[in-house]
Amino acid sequence: MKKTSTFLATLAAAALLAGPAVAQESKPAQAPATTEGMNQTSPRVAMNEATEAVAEEAPAATEEKEEEEEKELYATVDGRPITMEEVDKMVDMQLQGLGNLPPAQLEQFRAGMRDRAGDQLIMQNAIMAYIQKNELGLTDEEKAAKIAEVTDMIGGEEAVKEVLAQEGLSRAEFEQQVADFGAIQKLAESVPAPTEEEIGEAFEANKAKFSQPEEVTASHILLGFESGDSDEQKAEKKKKIEELRAKVLAGEDFAALAKEYSTCPSRARGGDLGSFTKGRMVPAFEEAAFKLEEGKVSDVVETQFGYHIIKVTKHQKAAEPTLENAREDIINMIKEQKMTDLVAQIRKNSKVVFPGAEASEESAAPAATN
């Protein structure tokens, strides 16, 4: 039975994020109805051979098929089996991200995640069937190029050998999974580009998302309060911060002074706090920072953390979005939604049968072709 590489499953999930991809002759995959669902999905890249091909395979292939048939069945998707073993493997992969939890907690998570993992495998298999039916698999040339690309991404041939050893995969399985990954990307590329009308409508409907809030880029020097500081000690710190401000105004380097005197961890970066919008800093600090023009230094500012002097290096005013600036994001948003809709339709049109139950009427229709 072919194995699913956790590394390449992650790769395929990334492909769905950027614009889904599909696997070649693999089991079809069910697609989530939402972008969030797609982000959580790692397309399964193991593939079943056609019945006729299996009949012509060597005895080892026949034994492999018989072994698969003996495994407990979770469901079939358009005639392609998903075993309970596959579901459990996906759950194990997802549990790896939960860290070292107590065994009892892990078992609780496992029970709750099994159906979700099964749904993901159904979706993934439905996608793979759609790809096969619509001939979106890679050509030999495309497959070779994709293998070279993924090999380079992993870190070269030696790194690939290490991954195969860790995952328990053969070279042939690796190459097939890469081809499936490339096919998923090909499916994403098959989604029609948005029209100008669609772009304009989406921009108007989502204009608020693309507005530019007021933002400053700033550095600071902090002389922090210690627990139990007396009034005299605070007064000394205020006197010192005023002296530092005078040095800055006299032309001394702000970053150098921050590295030497500031008690904030940002001292390692010369006091650099990066860029921030309103609502990110404590009120007194924020008010002072957003009043400053670029290149200016604040008066001494007191917060619950201590005494600060702030230097603003960039002050970007709030701006209304324009279609020109938002165009690329809008196009990506529309493509993502179209892919989500396509994947949902693929799943809806797939025929799913659970052991002991007939396929529901709504899922019995054949997959639509573009």
NORBEL-V911309 format. One line per field, one symbol per residue. ss: DSSP state (H for helix, E for strand, C for the rest). A space follows every 50 residues. Layout:
ss->???
//
This chain:
ss->CCCCCHHHHHHHHHHHHHHCCCCCCCCCECCCCCHHHHHCCCCCCCCCCC HHHHHHCCHHHHHHHHHHHHCCEEEEECCEEEEHHHHHHHHHHHHHHHCC CCHHHHHHHHHHHHHHHHHHHHHHHHHHHHHHHCCCCCCHHHHHHHHHHH HHHHCCHHHHHHHHHHHCCCHHHHHHHHHHHHHHHHHHHCCCCCCHHHHH HHHHHCHHHHCECCEEEEEEEEEECCCCCCHHHHHHHHHHHHHHHHHHHC CCCHHHHHHHHCCCHHHHHCCEEEEEECCCCCHHHHHHHHHCCCCCECCC EEECCEEEEEEEEEEECCECCCHHHHHHHHHHHHHHHHHHHHHHHHHHHC CEECCCCCCCHHHCCCCCCC
//
